[in-house]
Amino acid sequence: MLKNNLIILLQSFSKKEMTRFSEFSHSPYHNKHKDVQALVGYLQQIFPEFTAKKCHRAKIYKVLFPKQKHDQATLALLFTYAFRLAKTFLVVEQQQLDSVQKDIHLLQALRQKDQANLYEKTIKQAQTAITTPIFRGSPFYWQQYTLAKERDLYFEPRSRKVAHTVIQEKQYFLDYFYLTEKLKDACELQVRSQILSVPFDVQFMDNILSSLKNDWQRYQNIPPIAVYYHLYRMLTEEDTAQYYQILPIIEQNSRFFPQKELKDIYTYIQNYCIKQINRSKEVFMEELLKIYKIQLAQHLLHDEKNQLSEWHYKNIVTLGLRLKERDWVNQFIQQYHTALPLENRENAYRFNRAAYAYHIGDYDTVLTLLLQVEYTNIQYSLGARWLLLRTYYELAESIAFFSLCDSFRLYLQRNQLIATFKKEGHEQAIRLVKKVFQLKLEVPYQKKDKTKKEKTKLQAEIIATNTVFNRSWIERKLNEILLE
């Protein structure tokens, strides 16, 4: 019975939902079948422990019909009825969440029954309710449209003048809903097409963009249109000017979006910055950190459990250190430590504290912390090895440095989970940093001219190598050699 549709559905219920479903099953309006009530009551009793023993068909039938011989056909029919009832329950629960739609259904019924006084009283309440929520996404404009549509049906036979005004409002709200959805989908399709490397087609998009541009005075004050219009242009135009235009627009309108939608909007911005950084536009590193700070301030990086991903934590630390915002990074590491998921909290904390310690030159602390880091996944394994390699480089620990280079390369060769291009990038970086370190060790024992010659040759080799991870750090270390 564990594979029965009803059991599978009830396993997704919360305790509160299960209680409400049991109460729902006893409502004579929805269910008069006492055996179905008994079945739901038993399932509520064992919820959420739907074990094979408790859900065995013989067990359930004996509970429902203790004095009767087992009849599988009867039991199957009860499960079918109960499953239908559960689906009806979910529909009713969803309807309870949308008070505006309930008002519209009530208005439709009152109009059909020609209850004018009650209708006009209800319409005022509905209009107040519909404008109260602060969010102004496409659902808001759809509700406004459906309410205007209902008002037009009511007023058209009663007052042509009022109906004319209402139908004009109806058209505006329909336009706002349609344009919001089209722009929103166009932004998502643009991103997905790049990820999947497939083209996409948003019909009428050129006409939509042209219409918006020509009548921008009308649309610029509609929050979702203003945001998604500029967002789409940012995602599709090569010029980065749109990025700088959209930030103040999002800031001005952020209060009109629910948390989840605002998260998605900033994720577009965040990924755009990363894309520009990958194109060697390093000014976007500062922009990306700014976006991270905005998201942190508005609690947009936390999940539904109010936890901060360890990878957001690591990326923010890495970016902040690259931008030399060390005091801020130190405060961030401490402040958001307890927001990390418990199972990875200490590991993430130690790794990022080690990264911070490296950047302030506290190499003993780096070594101490990295000994406590568990290599639970590839990212930690690679990150910790590079951090350790950099530390040995700074300490001029030649034996430890070269030994780690060899073991690192062996790890890369044996690990089948690392993509080929990543292996190549790490292997090339190890090969080149070994040469840089060897040159550093030889500086005190050779003439400057030879050092300069070898340095120039090595610089050319680094430039000529296409896939090199940690390239900027390796180049920086090479440039530092001539300053010694």
Stockholm file with secondary structure:
# STOCKHOLM 1.0

chainA/1-484         MLKNNLIILLQSFSKKEMTRFSEFSHSPYHNKHKDVQALVGYLQQIFPEFTAKKCHRAKIYKVLFPKQKHDQATLALLFTYAFRLAKTFLVVEQQQLDSVQKDIHLLQALRQKDQANLYEKTIKQAQTAITTPIFRGSPFYWQQYTLAKERDLYFEPRSRKVAHTVIQEKQYFLDYFYLTEKLKDACELQVRSQILSVPFDVQFMDNILSSLKNDWQRYQNIPPIAVYYHLYRMLTEEDTAQYYQILPIIEQNSRFFPQKELKDIYTYIQNYCIKQINRSKEVFMEELLKIYKIQLAQHLLHDEKNQLSEWHYKNIVTLGLRLKERDWVNQFIQQYHTALPLENRENAYRFNRAAYAYHIGDYDTVLTLLLQVEYTNIQYSLGARWLLLRTYYELAESIAFFSLCDSFRLYLQRNQLIATFKKEGHEQAIRLVKKVFQLKLEVPYQKKDKTKKEKTKLQAEIIATNTVFNRSWIERKLNEILLE
#=GR chainA/1-484 SS CTTSHHHHHHTTCCHHHHHHHHHHHTCTTTCCCHHHHHHHHHHHHHTTCCCTTTTCHHHHHHHHCTTSCCCHHHHHHHHHHHHHHHHHHHHHHHHHHCHHHHHHHHHHHHHHTTCHHHHHHHHHHHHHHHHSSCCCSHHHHHHHHHHHHHHHHHHTTTCHHHHHHHHHHHHHHHHHHHHHHHHHHHHHHHHHHHHHTCCCCCTTHHHHHHHHHHTHHHHTTSHHHHHHHHHHHHHHCSSTHHHHHHHHHHHHHGGGSCHHHHHHHHHHHHHHHHHHHHTTCTHHHHHHHHHHHHHHHTTCSBCTTSCBCHHHHHHHHHHHHHTTCHHHHHHHHHHTGGGSCGGGHHHHHHHHHHHHHHHTTCHHHHHHHHTTCCCCSHHHHHHHHHHHHHHHHHHTCHHHHHHHHHHHHHHHHHCTTSCHHHHHHHHHHHHHHHHHHHHHHHGGGSCHHHHHHHHHHHHHHHHHCSCCTTHHHHHHHHHHHTTC
#=GC SS_cons         CTTSHHHHHHTTCCHHHHHHHHHHHTCTTTCCCHHHHHHHHHHHHHTTCCCTTTTCHHHHHHHHCTTSCCCHHHHHHHHHHHHHHHHHHHHHHHHHHCHHHHHHHHHHHHHHTTCHHHHHHHHHHHHHHHHSSCCCSHHHHHHHHHHHHHHHHHHTTTCHHHHHHHHHHHHHHHHHHHHHHHHHHHHHHHHHHHHHTCCCCCTTHHHHHHHHHHTHHHHTTSHHHHHHHHHHHHHHCSSTHHHHHHHHHHHHHGGGSCHHHHHHHHHHHHHHHHHHHHTTCTHHHHHHHHHHHHHHHTTCSBCTTSCBCHHHHHHHHHHHHHTTCHHHHHHHHHHTGGGSCGGGHHHHHHHHHHHHHHHTTCHHHHHHHHTTCCCCSHHHHHHHHHHHHHHHHHHTCHHHHHHHHHHHHHHHHHCTTSCHHHHHHHHHHHHHHHHHHHHHHHGGGSCHHHHHHHHHHHHHHHHHCSCCTTHHHHHHHHHHHTTC
//
